Amino acid sequence: MSEPAAPPATATDPAQVQRLTDVVTRLRRALRSSIRTEYPWESLPMAQVELLQTLASGPMRVGELATRQRLAPNTVSGLIGKLLESGFVDRQADPGDRRTARIALTQAGHRQLLDWQRAHERRIAAALSTLSEEDNTAVMDALGGLERLAAALGAEHPPPVG
């Protein structure tokens, strides 16, 4: 006699939600640590990299950056200070309000971000090449859903918990 099939996992299954949380955390940690091991020039903290990624779309005020990154403005100011020292960003006059400045990527910032992205792409491609064709396809097939999940989590008013 065969065993009954397990019911399909749902988004409300706490074990599956925990599993997804664990996998995302492990992926992020593994990628961060492997990139630093293999590419020693990578010394930017993730918070600074995320600011560079946000600024890739164009110059922004500190308040805009803080809102997008969901950080306190003083935290963003501190991160920007480090990026200014590194030469990855600069301050520009805001054409709409001369009392404020906008933060923009410099050429060095664009190069650093591009180098960082390429290093990660190479690392991920190398890891994907070790997977079976079936696992590789499953990862690629999940991208659309993961992108929508990221958008839902990053929405101005995320879905209610519980």
N, C-alpha and C positions, 0 to 999 in steps of 0.2 A: 504494500500500500504506500502511495507516495504522500509526502508531507504537503499540507496546503501551502499555497504560495503566500509569501509575506505581503501584507498590504503595501501599496506604494507609499513612499515617503511624501509627506506634505510639508508645505512651508510653515505649518504650525507645529510640526513635530519638534519638540525641544531638543531631542538628541541630534536631529539633522541640522538644526540651526546652530547648535554648539559645534558640530563637526565642521560646518562651513566657517564659523568664526575661527576655529582652531587652524583650519587649512589656510585661510587668508593670513592669519598671524604668522604661521610658519613660513609661508611663501615670502612674505615681506621681510621677515628676519633673515631667511636664507639668502635672499637676493642681496640684501644690504651687506651681510657679512661676507658673502662670496665675492662681491664686487670689490670690497676693500682688500680682500686677500689677494685677488688676482690683478687688481689695478691700484697700486699703492698711492697714486696721485689723487684718488678719490678720498678727499678728506672733508668735504662739505657735509654738515649735518643735514638730515632729511628735511628739517623745517626750512633750511635755506634753499635746498633744491626745489622744494615745493613752491617757494616764493618765486624762484627763477622760472619755473614752469608756468605759474600764473602770469608773470610779467611777459612771457613770450607772446601773449595776445596783444600787448600794447601797454604803454605807460598808465600808471594808476596812482591815486592818492593813497596814503597810508591807511586811511579809514576804509577805503574800498578793499585793499588787500586784507585788512583785518577781518572784514565781513566775509570775504570769500574763503579765507583760511580758517574762519571760526576761532580766531585768536584775539586776545586783547590788543588794542592799538599800541600800548607800550611794549608788548612782546614783539610785535611786528617792527616797531621802531628799533629795538635792539638788534633784531635779525638784519634789518636793513643797514644798520651801522656796520655790522661785520661784512656785509656784501659791498658796501661803499669802500671799506678798507681794502678789500680784495680786488677792487676795480671791476666788479661784475655788474654793478648798477651805478647810476648817477641820478642826481636830482635835476629836474627840468622845471622851468616856470610853467605854471598851469595857465593856459590861455584864457580859461573861463573865470579864474579867480587868482589875481596876482598875489594874494596873501598866502596861498598854499603852493606846494610843489607836488609834482608827480614824480614817481620813481620809474625809471626805465632801464632796461637791459643795455649794457654797453656791448661793443663788439666782443670783448673778452667774455662777457656774460653769455652771449649767444654761443660762442665757441665752447665754453665750459659746459653749457647745457647740452649742446649737440654731442660733445665727447661723452658726457654722462649717459645720454640716451643710446648712443651707439654701443657703448660698453655693455649696457644692460641688454640691448638687443642681441649682441653676440653671446652673452652669458645665457640668456633664455633660449636662443636657437640651439646652443650646444646642449643644454639640458633636454630640450624637446627631442633632439636627435637620438637620445638614449632611450626614449619611450617606444613602446610598440606602436604600430600603425593605428591600432584600435584606440590606445590611450591618447595618442596625438590627435586623432580625429575627435575624440570626446572633449579634449581640452579646447580645441578650436571651435567645436560646436557650442560650447558653453559661453563663448565670448559675448555674444549678443545679450544673453540673460545677465551676465555679470556686469556688462556696461549699463544695462537698465537698472540693476540693483545699485550700482555706484551712483547713478543719477538720482534714484529714489532716496538714498542715504544722504546725498548732498543737496537735496532740495531745500529751498528756503524754509519750508515747513514740513519736516520729515513726517512720515506716517506715524500715527500714535503707537506707542508700545503697549502691548497687552491686550 
